[in-house]
């Protein structure tokens, strides 16, 4: 990891895992996931469905002119992993039920979502929110609303809140997940409207706020992983939806420098890394364009964070490289491709995804204007399996800029 300064200088003398400090949070299954990706039958582990934690301890030799007079020290890094869907819930804390319903119904009427939301909207059409609560009706509404959110996520859209409707866990079937947005109307006692208002507030109080207070508010460094390539492949509406969702989420970050009393008043996020994943799906010559698009997608939130004193960075990464680069000339002109094993068929394939524009405005402008498709070309995405690799003792799996990401996030802690 040459771009992690402490590693390049040979100052990381030992690295080991320890039990996480919070006994009520499950341990991240590092060994199991690593074995899945690098074993004899490499495959991707399941995506994150709950919160987990891991403590990484590094024994680090000092740096500087007086380093020979100092002893090595141990740096503890507590890594918290949680589903991205949970981030979608944070903006709900600043809304009441009427405000959320108005925004959610407006979003459901957009061209990208209307067809998927139609069964739920049809049921709302003839419904009086002031009618007495009927639990069967409430459950059917919640079922159709959840189906609409799931279809939106499957189509590549990002703004799919509340996030726990898609990852219910032990809340499955509970009243806390049995509500939907409703059109404006009266809310007499015992009505459907009154019940859904109460359940929305319970969802915020019992689901969203505990996550924010117990975990999110204690994070000092944040890496936001974004599947930008898939959003580009899915079209302008997916890009605009992603941009809007990111803007809403990132306004919930408390950013800035931590001081002496931060442990009492709540931690601020000092550094935020916006990482466009799947960089291995593109030839390295296109990585600058992918990074620029990532930076443009989060510019508003990035500027706000930096104004508050936080440091931000955007980059294209792949934590496990699943492809190799090749050049093909099918029509006499060289194409920079990547080759890997397809996830669905297990066959080898070379991919040229299409040229990303050097100017991000070529994507963001038509997306903001409501275009339904790209005019200048299509961008392809294939799903690749992890490659079969043989690692020597002490070697780590191949990656793209994971060391640079680590340097930005924790390099100052290892000086």
Residue pairs with C-beta under 8 A, 6 or more apart in sequence:
1 7
1 8
1 396
1 402
1 403
1 406
2 8
2 403
3 401
3 403
3 404
3 407
4 403
4 404
4 406
4 407
4 411
4 414
5 407
5 411
5 414
5 415
6 12
6 58
6 60
6 63
6 411
6 414
6 415
7 403
9 63
10 61
11 60
11 61
11 62
11 63
11 414
12 58
12 59
12 60
12 61
12 414
13 59
13 60
13 61
13 72
14 58
14 59
15 56
15 57
15 58
15 59
16 56
16 57
17 30
17 54
17 55
17 56
17 57
18 55
18 56
18 57
18 76
19 27
19 55
20 27
20 53
20 54
20 55
20 78
21 55
21 78
22 53
25 51
25 52
25 53
25 80
25 215
26 50
26 51
26 52
26 53
27 52
27 53
27 54
28 52
28 53
28 54
28 79
28 81
29 45
29 52
30 54
32 45
33 45
34 397
36 42
36 43
36 44
36 45
37 43
37 44
37 45
37 320
37 386
37 397
38 386
38 389
38 391
38 397
40 388
42 385
42 386
42 387
42 388
42 389
43 385
43 386
44 343
44 385
44 386
47 83
48 81
48 82
48 83
48 84
49 83
49 167
49 169
50 82
50 83
50 167
50 169
51 80
51 81
51 82
51 83
51 86
51 211
51 215
52 80
52 81
52 82
53 78
53 79
53 80
53 81
54 78
54 79
54 81
55 76
55 77
55 78
55 79
56 76
56 77
56 78
56 79
57 74
57 75
57 76
57 77
58 74
58 75
58 77
58 414
59 72
59 73
59 74
60 72
60 73
60 74
60 75
60 414
61 67
61 72
62 70
62 71
62 72
62 73
63 415
75 413
75 414
77 410
77 413
80 215
80 219
82 211
82 215
83 163
83 167
84 225
85 160
85 163
85 164
85 166
85 167
86 163
86 164
86 167
86 211
87 163
87 249
88 158
88 159
88 160
88 161
88 162
88 163
88 245
88 249
89 161
89 162
89 163
89 164
89 207
89 208
89 211
90 208
90 212
90 216
90 249
90 252
91 161
91 248
91 249
91 251
91 252
92 100
92 161
92 162
92 203
92 204
92 208
93 204
93 208
93 209
93 212
93 252
94 252
95 103
97 196
97 197
97 200
97 201
98 184
100 181
100 200
101 181
101 182
101 183
101 184
102 181
102 184
104 161
104 181
105 181
105 183
107 113
107 159
108 114
108 117
108 120
108 121
108 148
108 181
109 117
109 121
110 237
111 237
111 370
111 372
112 155
112 157
112 237
112 238
112 241
113 148
113 152
113 157
114 121
116 148
116 151
116 152
116 155
117 148
119 144
119 147
119 148
120 141
120 144
120 145
120 147
120 148
120 180
123 140
123 141
123 144
124 141
124 180
124 182
124 183
127 137
127 141
127 182
127 192
128 185
129 182
129 183
129 184
129 185
129 186
129 187
129 191
129 192
129 193
129 196
130 185
130 186
130 187
130 188
130 191
130 192
130 193
131 191
131 192
132 190
132 191
132 192
133 190
133 191
133 192
133 194
133 195
134 192
135 178
137 192
138 178
138 179
138 192
138 195
138 196
139 178
141 179
141 180
142 165
142 177
142 178
142 179
142 180
144 180
145 165
145 180
145 181
146 165
146 166
146 177
149 160
149 161
149 165
149 166
150 160
150 166
152 159
152 160
153 160
153 166
155 234
155 238
156 230
156 231
156 233
156 234
156 235
156 238
157 234
157 237
157 238
157 241
158 231
158 238
158 241
158 242
158 244
158 245
158 246
159 241
159 244
159 245
159 248
160 166
162 177
162 203
162 207
164 171
164 177
164 203
164 207
165 177
168 177
171 177
171 207
175 199
175 202
176 199
176 202
176 203
176 206
176 207
177 203
178 199
179 195
179 196
179 199
179 200
179 203
180 196
182 192
182 193
182 196
185 193
186 193
187 193
187 194
187 197
188 194
212 252
217 254
217 266
217 267
218 266
218 267
219 267
219 269
220 258
220 267
220 268
220 269
220 270
220 271
221 269
221 270
221 271
221 272
221 273
221 409
221 410
222 253
222 269
222 271
222 272
222 273
223 272
223 273
223 275
223 405
223 409
224 246
224 250
224 272
224 273
224 274
224 275
224 298
225 275
225 277
226 242
226 246
226 274
226 275
226 276
226 277
226 294
226 297
227 277
227 278
228 242
228 276
228 277
228 290
228 293
228 294
228 297
229 276
229 277
229 278
229 281
229 282
229 290
229 353
229 379
229 381
230 238
230 278
230 381
231 238
231 239
231 241
231 242
232 238
232 239
232 293
232 356
232 363
232 379
233 378
233 379
233 380
233 381
235 372
235 373
235 374
236 363
236 366
236 367
236 370
236 371
236 372
236 373
236 374
237 367
237 370
237 371
237 372
239 297
239 363
239 364
239 367
240 364
240 367
240 368
240 370
242 297
243 297
243 364
243 367
243 368
246 297
246 298
246 301
247 298
247 300
247 301
249 301
250 272
250 298
250 301
250 304
250 305
251 301
251 304
253 269
253 272
253 301
253 305
253 310
254 266
254 267
254 268
254 269
255 268
255 269
255 270
255 272
255 304
255 305
255 308
255 309
255 310
256 268
256 269
256 270
256 308
256 309
256 310
257 268
257 270
257 309
257 310
258 267
258 268
258 270
262 268
268 308
268 309
268 310
269 305
269 310
270 309
270 310
270 311
271 310
271 311
271 312
271 313
271 408
271 409
272 302
272 305
272 310
272 311
272 312
272 313
273 312
273 313
273 314
273 315
273 405
273 408
273 409
274 294
274 295
274 297
274 298
274 302
274 312
274 313
274 314
274 315
275 294
275 314
275 315
275 316
275 317
275 405
276 290
276 291
276 293
276 294
276 314
276 315
276 316
276 317
277 317
277 318
277 319
278 318
278 381
279 287
279 290
279 316
279 317
279 318
279 400
279 401
280 318
280 321
280 322
280 323
280 338
280 340
280 384
280 400
281 323
281 338
281 351
281 353
281 381
281 382
281 384
282 290
282 316
282 338
282 353
282 356
283 325
283 336
283 337
283 338
284 325
285 336
286 336
286 353
286 355
286 356
287 316
287 400
288 358
289 356
289 357
289 358
290 316
290 356
291 314
291 315
291 316
292 358
292 359
292 360
293 356
293 360
293 363
293 364
294 314
294 315
294 316
295 302
295 314
295 360
296 360
296 361
296 364
297 360
297 364
298 314
302 312
302 314
305 312
306 312
311 408
313 408
315 401
315 404
315 405
315 408
316 400
316 401
317 399
317 400
317 401
317 402
317 404
317 405
318 399
318 400
318 401
318 402
319 399
319 402
320 386
320 397
320 398
320 399
321 387
321 397
321 398
321 399
321 400
322 340
322 341
322 384
322 385
322 386
322 387
323 338
323 339
323 340
323 351
323 384
323 387
324 338
324 339
324 340
324 387
325 336
325 337
325 338
325 339
326 337
326 338
326 339
326 350
327 334
327 335
327 336
327 337
328 334
328 335
328 337
328 350
328 352
329 335
335 352
336 352
337 350
337 351
337 352
338 350
338 351
339 348
339 349
339 350
339 351
340 348
340 349
340 351
340 382
340 384
340 385
340 387
341 347
341 348
341 349
341 384
341 385
341 387
342 348
342 349
342 382
342 383
342 384
342 385
343 382
343 383
343 384
343 385
344 383
346 385
349 382
351 380
351 382
352 380
353 379
353 380
353 381
354 377
354 378
354 379
354 380
355 377
356 379
357 363
357 376
362 376
363 374
366 374
366 375
387 398
389 397
389 398
391 397
